[in-house]
């Protein structure tokens, strides 16, 4: 059977003119600053928050509702055996340095991402690719070693954006993409500036200049927004202040869903956390609702596994780790720790981590588990926790979409190594029938919940505060992105 997805009409070039007198610049604040500007060689979602769709584009992309739609590829054919994807590229696409995008750039990008020396943080996205061949300048054929029901989804990730060999050497400080905005300037510790790409191949952006400001301190975030020093704060870090903004006609408050499973991530290879009863004891020592109320002022949905509650295949497994401190003490005693133990709790900057960490530390302390808290900056977290695996516990929100597959990677930072789970995910990757995929996802969710791999806390809400005149912002966050390509000011 042959499948074909046609180009959406909305991606055709349309000449837009900024209305006379309309504001054409915007300043958007984010809490986290990217460590560098290459989305294809780092796990930091902060890179995609600035660059996804704005500067870099992939063959496919996420729409605001999470649907997978055409990107640089205007259409594609899938062979009957599901092993060959033939992508037809849009014509007239150029990189920001003026070079033309063609099939060789796609070949280069995918081969670079899947190569032995690849630094791609999501290299597993490309594992099923066996060959990438140029058919002609606007056609590229990707051959898989086995069917992969997630392949078009995988190609929409920020880690799969298309880059050019001519500019990739300086990508970390001077990113050159094909998007509606061009990179202009980076003042580290302060801001990143983008300008409108006047040669954009698709629907041009309305905004002329974009400034991303980085404000990590929640108090400073509130002050900057209230003083109107910024126009938008995406992922606003002080949820207790939202009612104040909602009551102020100068602002609008948008509260959407995110893909962010917020977890008490646990080093499964570090004693005594390598003991499943110890991890289970930690899970039963945690009062999720108290964390949601205390750290997020009620914003957040309790979860019992690493899966988004708004996904149709979600299973409510919160009962597996219901708050029960007496059971927690019993489990610790059975595991050989009647007096508890001490471990580290490393907390990155987001308020859900810093505020939630204090609450969790108190809850764990009540059952005898002492935590040595250290607040670390994002770059430190990536180096010590994510790459170095030098931690006992940490709190982080995994905002990548549909990322339960990370539990099949034994070298991932929480070091969960379960061959049975790995087999489930391997079967899922090959499955194409919806009913089969749903059944496998139920099994996968239950498995990691019952193994107590991590402490599953809540699904992160995504609140945005913006000036009243801003329109076109995403309500939900189906991926880590602050897509400004359709944003404008009302007259």
N, C-alpha and C positions, 0 to 999 in steps of 0.2 A: 504494500500500500504506500502511496506517495502522499506526503503532507506538504502543504505550502502555506506559509504565512505571508500575507501581503502587507506592503507598506501602509501605515496609517496616513491618512490625508493630512493630519496635523503636523507631520514631519516635513512636508514639502516647504521649500523656501517661500516665505511671505514677507513682503516689504512692510515693515512697521515704522511708523514715525512717532516720535515722542511728542505728545500734545504740547502745544505752545504754553510755556510757563509751568508745565508739570515738573515735579521734582524727579530727577533722573539718577540721583546718587542714594546709596543706602549704607548704613553701618549696622552690622549684625554681630552680636556678641555671642561667644561660646565660652564654656567653662574650661575646656582643655585645648591646649595648643599642640599642633602636630610636632613630633620629634624631627621630622623632615617631610619632604613633599613627594615622595614616591609611594603611591598606594600599592605597588606591586612588590614591595620588599619590606613590609612592616605590618605588624598586627594592630597597630594603633588606629582605632576607628576615627580618631580626630583628623586623620589625613583625609579620609572620605568625607567627613563632615564639611570640609572646605572645598574639596576638589571634585567630588563625584558629580558627574553630569555638567557641572559648571565649567571645568577645565578638561577633564578626561572623559572619554566615552568608550563603551565596549560594543561588541557585536550586538548584544541585546542589552536591555536596561530595565530597571524597576520603574513602574509608574507609581503615582502617589498612593494608589490603592493596593500596591503590592503585586499587581499583574506584571507578567513578563511581556514586554513589547519590543518591536524592532528598535535598534540603535544605529550603529554604523552599517549593519546589515539591513537592507531594505526588505529582504525576503530570504527564505531558505527552503531547501528540499531535504527530506529525510528518506533514506533508502528503506525498502520494505523490511530488511533485516535489522534496522535501527542502528547500523554500524557506520553509516556515512552521512555526514551533514554537509551539504553544499550551500555555502553562503554567498549571496549576491550583494555586493556592496553598493552603497549610494555613490552616484557620480558627483564629481566636483568637490570632493572633500579634501581640504588642505589642513595641514598642521599649522600651528600658530607661527612657525618660522617660515611659512610659505611653501614648504615641500608638500608634494601630493601624497595623500594616503592611497595605497593600493594593496593588493593581495599579499605582496611581499612583506608589508608592515604587519599584517595579521599573522603571517607565518613566523616572522621574527618574534612577535610578542608571545605567541603561544609556545614556541620552542624555547624561548628564554624562560618562561614561567615554569615549564616542565623539565628543564634541563637538570643534569646532575648537580651543577653548581648553583642552582636557583636559590635565591634568598626569599622567594615568595612565601609569605606566612601561611597561605592557604594552598600549598602545593598539591594537596589531595584533590582539589577541584579539577586538576588537569591529568590525574593519574590514569584515566581511561583512554587518553589520546595516544594512538600509536603512530600517527603520521599526519602532517599538515602539508598540503600540496597546493601550489599555485596553478590554477587552471588557465586563467588569463588575468589581466590587471585588475578586473573587478569581480573575480570569482575565485573563491578559495574552498578547497575540499578538506574536511577534517574527518579522518578515519579513526574509529574507536576500536579498542581491542575487545570490547564487550558492550552490549547495550547499556545505556545509562539514562534512566528516566529523568535525571536531574540536569542533563547537560545544558539545555538552554537556560535553565535557572542559574547554573554555575557560571555561565558566560556573562551574566548580568552583575556579578560581584565587582566591587571596586578593584579587587586583586586581579581581575581579568581584563582591565582596560587596555586599549591598543596604544602602543608607544612606537616611536621611530628609532631605528638604529642610529640615525644622524644626531639625535639629541639626548639619547638615554644616558650618556656619560655624566651629564650635569643635572639629571632629573631630580635629585634630592634637594637642590637649591634653586633650580630654574626649570620648573616643569613645563613641558611643551606638549599640549594635547590638541584635540580637534574641537573642543567645546565652544559654547556660546560666549564664554569669557576667557580672556588671556591673563596669565600671571603677570603682575606688574612689579610688586615689591614685597619684601618680607622684612619687617623690623622685629627680630626675634625677641620674645618676651612681651610683645605689644600687639602687633597687627600684621595681617596679610592683605594686600590690595590686589584687586582684579579690575580689568577694564573690558568693555564690550568688544567682542570680536566682530569687526565690521565685515569680515569675509566669511562669516559662518555659513555653512552649507544648508542648514535647516532653518527653522523659524528663529529669527534673531531675537536676542534679549531686548527688553524695553529699557532696563536700567543701563546706564552708561558706566558707572563706577561702583564698585562694591568694596567695602572695607570690613574684614573680619577682625573684631577686637577680642582679645582673650582676657577674661576676667574670672579668675579661679575662686576668689573670695565671695561667698554668698552675700555678705553685707555690702560689699562694693558693687555687686551685681544689682542689688535693690536700689542703691543710691544712684547709680548710673542711669538706670531705667527711669526712675522717678524724676531725675533732673533732665530727662530727654537728651542726654549726651549720646545715647544710642537709639536706634530706631526699632530694633528687634533683639530679643534674647531668646535663642532657640535652646530648649532644654533648661528652662529657668530654674535655678538651684534653690530658691527659697519658697517652697509651696505654701508656707504659712502666710505669705504676702499676697497670694493670688486674689483673695477677696478684696483687698484694698485696690488692686488694679482693675478688678471687675467693676468696682463702684466708681471709677474715675473715667469720665467720657473721653479723656485723651488717649485711652488705651483700649486694646482688645486682648482677651485672654483665650487662647486656643488650647484645649487639653485633649490630646489624642493618645492612641496606643503606640507602643514601640515594640520592637522585637527583643527588647532587653530583659532576658532572664537574669535577675539579680540573685547571686548565689554567695553563700559562705564557702568559697572555694577551699578545698582541702587537699593537702599533699598526701596522696594515697601511698607513697613510698616511704614516708617519714614515720618512724615509730613514735608514739603508739597509734598514730593515725592510720597505719596500715592494717589495723584490726577493725573489721567491719562492725563489731559491737561497740567499739569506741566511737566510730563515726555515727552509729545509730544513736548512741547516748547523746552526742552533740545535737543531732537532729531533734530529739525529744526535749532537749533543754531550751530550745528556741521557741519563743512566742512570736510567731510571724506578725500577728495583728498589732502587737505592741510595737514592733519595729516599724510597720507601715504607719501607725498613728504617731509614733514618737519622732521618726526620722523624716517621714514624707507627708505628715499631717493628713493622713487618710488616703493619699493618692497611691494606688498600687493594688494589684490583684494577687492574692496568695497563690503560690504554686507548690506542687509537690514533686515536680520533675522538671527536666530542662526542655520545656516546650511551651509555646505561646498559647494562652487560654483562648485567644480568638481564632486559632487554627481549627478547622473542622474535625481533625483527628486527635484533638487534645483529650486526655483522660485526667480527671480530677483524682490525684493521688495524695492530696494533702493529708488524708487520714493515716498514711504510712508513717508520718512524722509529726503527729499531733503533739501539742505542748503537754508534756507529762514529766516534770522534773523528778518525781519519785521513781518512775521507770528509768529515767536517765541515770540516777544514782545506782539503781540495781544493776543496770547493764555495765556500768563502770566497775562495780565490785566483781561481777562475773568475769570481766576482762582482766582482772588482776590489779585494778586501780581503785581500791575502796576509798583512798584519800585524794583521788583525783591526780592531776598531773599539770605540768606547765608547758605551754607552747607559745609560738609567736603569732601575732595578728597584725599584718602589715596593711595599712589603709591608704589607698590612693586619694587624690584630692576631691572627687565628687562628693557632694553632701550626703548622698545615700550611703556612701562608704564611711565617711568620717562620723556622721551622726549615728548611723546604724551600728557602727563598730562599737561605740560606747555602750549602746543598749545591749548588744550581744555579749560584750565582755562581762557586763553585770549579770546577765542570764546564765552564762557559762560558769561564772564565779559562784553562783548560788548552788551549783551541783558539784563544786570542787575543782573545776577546770580553770586554772589561772592563765591569763593571757598577757603577754608582754606586748603592749601596743606600741607601734611606731608608725607615725605619719610619714609617708614617702611621696615625693613628687612623681608625676606620671613617667618621666624618663627613668627614674629610679625603679619604679614598679616594673616597667618593661624589662629592665636589666636584671634586677634581683629576683623577681617573682616569675615573670613569664619566660624569660630566657634562662635565668640561673637556677630556677626551682629552689631558691633559698628562702623557704618560708614554711610555716605550719598551716596557718589559716590566712585568708585574705577575703575581702569583699569586692566584687566587681560585677558589673552588669554586662552580659554578653549580648551586644546589640546586633550581631550578625544575623541575618534571616535564616531560619530553618537550619540551625547549626548543631543539631543533636549528633551529627556525624563526628564531631570532634572527640566524642567518647570512644571512638574506634581507633584513636591514635595514641598508642602507649607512651610516646615521647612528648605528648602534650603536657602543659605545665602541671596539671593535677595528677598526671601519671597513673591513670586508670588502665589496667591491662587485663581485659576479659576477652579471651578468644571467642566465646559464645556470642558476646555482643558484636564483636568484629564481624562474625559470620552473618549476623542479622543485617548489619549495615551493608555488607557486600551483596547480599541477596536483594536488599532494598534498591541499591544502585542499579541493579540489572532489571528490576521489575518495572513494567510499564502499565500494567492493568491497575486502575484506581483501587479496586477492592483489595487486591493483594498488597499494594503499598500501604493502605490504611491498616490492615491487619498487622503488618510488620512494624509499623510505627507504634501501635499499641504495645506490642511486645517490647520494643526498644525502650519506651517510656517506663514501663513497669520494671524492667531489668535494672536501669540505673537508679530508680527510686528505691528498689529493694536492696540494692548494693550500697545505698547511702553514700554514693560517690562524693557528693557535695551536700551542703545544707541548702535546700531550695527555699528561697525566701519569698520573692514577689516579682511579678511582671512590672517593669518600670513604666510608669506613665510618662508621657512626653508633653509637658506644658510649655507653651510659647507665649511670651508677652510681646506685643508689638504696638506701635502707634496705630491709631484708629484708621489712618489713611492707607496703610499697607494692605495690598491684596495679592492673592496668588500663592500664599505660603502653604506648604503641606500641613495638613492637620495631623496625620499619623506619620510614623517613621518606619516604613517597611524595610528600610536599610539605613545605614549611617550616612545621612546626606542632609545638606541644607541647600536644596535645589532652588536656585534663584532664577532659573531660566524663564519662568513665566510670571515673575513677581513685578509689580508695578505699584504706582501710587494712584489713588483715586483722585479725580479732579475736584 
